[in-house]
């Protein structure tokens, strides 16, 4: 497949964009990133005119795919034609907040921001302000954006910043624990319970191979935070309005967090984030409370129109039924292929999220791990499912980056940029896209 224009664009970009990209993960694809020209339904067309089935889907925001349904498209066009933004409130922000509050049981009030990172930064500050405490607990292998408080590696005893440019003292306020390990987090609360402002957790680790919670883990986090006066913050930047449909992952798992962070889908493909939660907690934000929070672009009218219309469209059409059904078909096909071709690998995901983790020789003992298996004590493949980030940590990353992904690309299938990041089914994908992709995996594996 000729990707000469992408190669030339990358060469050019290396002079003026750091590492040739505007977000670090985009530099990962070998030997250079594919530059996209346009989207078309469940597909993208690159700068050389090659067409791919697209499972990146903007890294999560594009629930409806690249061709927006007419009401969504025209709402965006209308807003953009009425002046890009104003710096004063619009009715759209109220309507969007009303929609989210109506559908997500734990959310009474919201504050919109411009990215998932901004949402988690603000949520951590809110939790610290509300509780008057400094420490937060996060999951090893969890991801909450490029922010100082959560770019931490190590464990409860030995930890430090995972990036240069962050003072080591910051990491002392953030305690990483292994996901799904009830004892570890209980011990941390026994030792630091009075100093912990919040536990910040993704319902499913979506940036580290898709790791599902074991039965009772989220309930334990809910109980511990409640008993120690800390807040439970669910990062639903990826799962929000994807897993569990309009009620989000918290409805699916039956947990009521104090605060939820959103991003991606709620902006309908435009830059967005939001913090939502109980009124007494949310009103700690200025101007009602003392936790300062502000943003020039927050609640941007075009973003609000795109997000609200997307969610309304999903509420009124068979969007979740379609993406979840195709997700099942895709995972079932991949489970079959993996069982035949690479039984040491692991198929993970649920609803419209999927990934094949290359856990060759990994501690996960691998094999196909069916969606929802983690929650089902009778699932025969229970041991095959990763339990925490370390189970997928020694996956065959180079094989995936240098051999597998490029081969799928040549076969007309675009996967997310790294081995551990989820891939997404959209409303625009078809059964044919799914079947073609399963065959491409079969050939490559
Ligand atoms: N939280 C989670 C769970 C995420 O997956 C991400 C990004 N993928 C973020 C926060 C950060 O969002 P953003 O990239 O919009 O800043």
Boltz pocket constraint, residues with backbone or C-beta under 6 A from the ligand:
constraints:
  - pocket:
      binder: B
      contacts: [[A, 59], [A, 114], [A, 115], [A, 116], [A, 117], [A, 118], [A, 120], [A, 143], [A, 144], [A, 145], [A, 146], [A, 202], [A, 206], [A, 207], [A, 235], [A, 236], [A, 237], [A, 238], [A, 263], [A, 264], [A, 272]]
      max_distance: 6.0
